[in-house]
Amino acid sequence: MSWPLVAGISYGLAALAYALLAMLLLRAGRRRRGRAGLFGAACLATAAWAAVAAGGGLQWTAWLAALDGLEALRTAAWLALLVMLAGGNGGGSAGRRRAWLLTVCGLAIAGWVAAAGQQVLALVAVRLGLAVLGMLLVEHLYRGTPPGGRWGIKFACLGMGALFSYDFYLYSEALLFHRINEEIWAARGAVNALSVPLLALAVARNPVWTEGLLLSRQMMFRSAALLGSALYLLAMAGSAWYLRYIGGEWGTLMQLACLFGAGLLLSGVLFSGTARSRLKVFISKHFYQGRYDYRQEWQRITHAMAEDSAPLAQRAIQAVAELVESPAGLLWLRRDDGDFHAVARWNMPAPPAAEAADGALCGFLAARGWVIEMPEWRADPGRYGGLALPGWLAGDDGVWLVVPLMLERSLLGFICLAPPRARLLLNWEVRDVLKIAGRQAASYLAHQASADSLAVARQFESFNRMSTFVVHDLKNLVSQLSLLLVNAERHKRNPAFQEDMLETLAHSLAKMKTLLLKLRRDELPERAEPVPLAPLLEQLVRDCAQLEPRPVLELCGTELVVLANRQRLERVIGHLIQNAVEATPRSGHVALRLSCSGVAAVIELSDTGHGMSEQFIRERLFQPFVSTKSAGMGIGVFESREYAREIGGRLEVSSVQARGTTFRLVLPLHADAAAA
């Protein structure tokens, strides 16, 4: 490839790059005049100069005739931009006037030399002097900027400094050897093009000359990934060409193997979550003042909470975890018993323990609302006021953060997050964003809980409405039977009447059974009274004598008495026994055991049936109107638990799939029995 062609490609790339940057800057300059417009004009002048240079190649006569004016215009634009920036950053009016004077004098000299006979060496010397002036102005701009403002100006200084530094190198070498080096001249366009990313980064950092002009993090991330992939593929292509060049007969094989392997490696890196996370952290850390684009994060969290791709609890974990590139999490929420339980998990096992609402962890989160960083707590618990964390959390190295879910001023729950894929500094900004996201997730979770409660209330309303119709039908049946009883006194010896009476009774009985199957509820409970448990359990076991497997009763206390309504308590225990028998094969075993624990009676019902999963127990077992039976109404276990709570007790359950289930009904003893 000839040097004129190389120079054409080099300057063509520079023209394209500066033209794109000029369009971006001039668009901002229309909305806000001043430095953005001058910055865009300098880029536009550079693009025009590079385009003419790309067309002229290495035709020195054409370069001296046609490029001299554009070269002077390009240099003047960058020097004027530097003068304006230096004057606006502490340079003062005197320094600004001197810089303008030097710029105008330098450009006038360049024009005079060019018009005086195209003396190449004199022109090169002037260009060299202007390059030195440009480097001095860049240095003056950087030193004159306060340390706190250099973050937004340094990439602009690097980009413009690179332009003048390469000009200095080109013209000093030309002045020394009395000729312009072809290779250095051809590479000048590529060097100018390489300065464009630095200037674009300066624009993305929104310094004082481009207020309101930003490059999004997504665009920066995708551009960085695309640029890195392109450079990698170019390097691998060069390596493959070299292997083919030196490989002889094996050259083609080595080249193809190198290219294919490079493609596989690149695909692995691009699809790696860790690599993407590290690139995002690097870009946010080095190219932006803030880590987050708050508008984008707010939209992402809102969209994640609103979609139906997964249960809301799991989506809440993922939405909060994505803020810190965490790959796993666990959600704890307050349940009906007042304690906090792990209700959802994402790539993280759930501990078996529950967390008390009045414990140290929940009390600290409710009072402070802080995000707890576990490595920081282990290093210095004093930062958290000497907080004593529970054993399941303190001993788990897989938990990195504990994020509270605050609903107004109360603690709804908290999320435990795993360590991130890429190392992340947890500063005040990250903590604040996590707390805000936690409040957003808490509002959605509370809304879902309210919606579920409303749905249950509507189901109860529908059930009560159905009960009204059932009672009406029962009233009609009672009327029919009453009429039948009245007529029986007069026609009891009539065989035809007797036949009709039996048919009517059978029909009424069938309708009553149908209504009871639909209703499955009795009248309202009567007042509580002392109920001896041993006779009650013996009666229930006798009533189940015809069932298979037959329940077996074991009495460890015969004088245990509780205060309850006998009919409701009998129905609760009978329902549990019926469920155990139905869940157990005929060859299985169902055991009923009565014992005393302190001032409470414990009725333990065990079976060897098919058992239940933890998820089913947590999410469906105690949900009203949810049943796995074809004729079930789904309120038996729910009513059992509610009645146990109503009389001051509780219903516990433990189960293992394919091994069986154990229900423990714990009831407080009657005062006299407890005293005895």
Number of C-alpha atoms within 10 A of each C-alpha: 5 6 15 18 14 19 26 22 19 24 30 21 22 28 27 16 21 25 21 15 21 24 15 16 26 20 15 20 22 11 12 15 13 14 20 26 22 21 24 25 21 24 27 23 24 25 28 22 23 31 20 19 27 24 18 19 21 19 11 12 11 15 16 16 12 15 19 19 15 18 20 19 18 21 24 20 21 22 27 20 23 27 25 19 24 24 20 16 17 16 20 11 11 10 14 19 14 12 22 17 11 16 20 15 13 20 18 13 15 23 17 13 18 18 12 9 8 16 12 17 17 15 21 23 17 19 25 23 17 25 25 16 19 27 22 14 23 26 16 19 25 20 15 17 20 12 9 7 13 17 17 21 22 19 21 23 22 18 23 23 20 19 22 25 17 18 23 23 14 20 26 19 17 19 18 10 10 13 13 19 13 12 12 18 20 23 18 20 24 19 18 26 24 17 21 20 15 19 23 19 21 24 27 20 21 19 19 16 22 22 16 13 18 15 14 12 19 12 10 17 18 12 12 15 15 12 12 13 17 12 12 15 16 12 13 19 17 14 16 22 19 14 19 19 14 11 14 11 10 12 17 16 14 20 22 16 13 19 18 14 13 18 16 12 11 16 12 12 14 14 10 11 15 16 15 18 19 17 16 20 19 16 15 18 14 11 18 20 12 12 18 15 13 11 8 13 16 15 10 14 20 16 12 19 22 12 11 10 10 11 11 19 22 18 22 26 25 23 20 25 26 16 17 25 24 20 19 21 28 27 24 23 21 19 13 6 10 12 17 21 22 23 17 22 20 19 10 16 13 16 12 8 12 13 19 16 17 12 13 15 18 22 15 20 21 22 11 11 18 17 20 20 17 21 14 14 18 10 9 12 15 11 11 15 10 10 14 14 17 13 9 12 16 13 10 11 11 16 21 20 23 23 26 29 29 23 19 10 9 12 22 24 27 26 24 24 27 22 22 20 16 19 12 16 11 12 8 9 12 18 17 13 18 22 19 17 25 25 20 20 28 24 17 18 21 13 12 14 12 12 12 12 12 12 12 15 12 12 14 14 12 12 13 13 11 14 17 12 12 17 13 12 15 16 12 13 18 13 12 14 16 12 11 17 13 10 13 15 9 10 13 13 10 10 10 10 16 14 11 12 18 11 12 15 16 12 12 18 13 12 15 16 11 11 17 13 13 15 16 12 12 10 6 7 12 11 9 14 13 17 18 19 22 19 12 14 21 16 12 17 19 13 11 18 12 10 14 16 20 17 23 16 17 14 15 13 15 13 12 25 23 23 19 25 17 20 12 19 19 16 17 20 18 17 16 17 23 13 14 27 24 14 18 20 16 14 9 15 19 25 19 20 18 21 17 20 11 10 16 20 24 24 21 19 23 22 26 23 24 17 19 18 14 14 11 10 14 13 10 15 21 20 17 17 16 15 17 10 8 6 9 14 16 18 18 24 19 17 18 22 18 16 19 19 14 11 15 14 18 19 20 11 15 15 20 15 13 12 12 21 22 20 19 18 23 21 24 24 25 21 13 11 16 16 8 9
